[in-house]
Amino acid sequence: MKICGIITEYNPLHNGHIHHIQMARKLSHCDVLIAVMSGNFTQRGEFAIVDKHERAKAAIANGVDIVLELPYAFATQSADCFAKGAIDILKLAKIDHLCFGSETNNLQELQEIAATSINVNNLKEIMKMGTSFPKAYGLLAPAMGPNDILGVAYLKQLQDSAIIPLTIQRTTDYHQASMAPITSAKAIRLALKNDQDISMATPMQIDKTSTVNIEDFFIMIKQRLLTTPPKDLAKIHMFSEGIENHLIKCVKQSDDYGQFIQLATNKRYTTSRINRCLIHMLNNISKQDIQDLGPITNIKVLAFNDKGQQYLRLLKEQCPIASTFRQNNPKYAQMELKTTYTYVSYLPKEKARQIIQQEISGALKL
């Protein structure tokens, strides 16, 4: 039996993701396709526009057999940590192949970069000369896009394994803002915000009243930054190098989230870095909370179909599987529940209750 893994966010799932699913099956000739997916918060430090169980349903409906959750502590990190969590989970799931999107679609070059030892001190020196961290990282290759950066991080984590990597050509720009049959998740989120029809780009039926955006939390962000002592903010996960003082200064001058981010983003602090800090602050996740979690020792199932269920029955003899809240590692489970309460804060009451109940109930059989 061949098992292929993919690493996803589906924020939201769109036609480009469906192409990825189809190509992953074609290239790997797999019997079972497993997706590791971010939960209610994403790698760039945003609230997922639709909750994780709705996105997991869409994944199963469009060709994935099992959706596993990438824990909050890894889903909201930079590329290396995001990749480590996802690959650790897929190793526990015993995959044979990993298929990921790539701007260059040059696997050999990406593997060569992954085999190098990247000196963080050198990156900092480059950044001091006025280059942002993503661009400094990208100097290692002629054209290093977001998917390639993540791809290098995945390949680094695969170096001690027998998992075979596969790449597919990314056909859209992550920053694309116009609607088209194949477009970016960012474009779909923008169209939804502007009450435009998104049906050409995604099979998901999204109710705008049930979507979540970080902009909605600006009042809470401002209140936290202005009422929490800087020494306490410094204890929050990812707050370092005095970023708390920078954020306090910027939020005092801001009337909304857009203005705040525009003021706060600079060559030293990217928008993603700032957003990650903000969601950890909103969720009250400290550096100690992350340190206390320990390594990932089981897989958390969000959804599966019949074929996925058959494989999970075989896998449980080799790997601890959590399909319910109680079966999950208690520290990881409590962090997911805690952050879910933040996620639903501004949703309609009935929708909020539904999402909390699903978090406690466990995996979906579809």
PyMOL commands that set and color helices and strands:
alter all, ss='L'
color gray80, all
select helices_A, chain A and resi 15-28+52-61+72-75+79-92+107-114+120-128+133-138+146-158+185-193+208-210+214-227+230-233+243-252+257-264+271-282+287-293+306-315+330-343+349-361
alter helices_A, ss='H'
color red, helices_A
select strands_A, chain A and resi 3-8+32-38+66-70+97-102+164-169+299-304+321-322+364-365
alter strands_A, ss='S'
color yellow, strands_A
deselect
rebuild
show_as cartoon
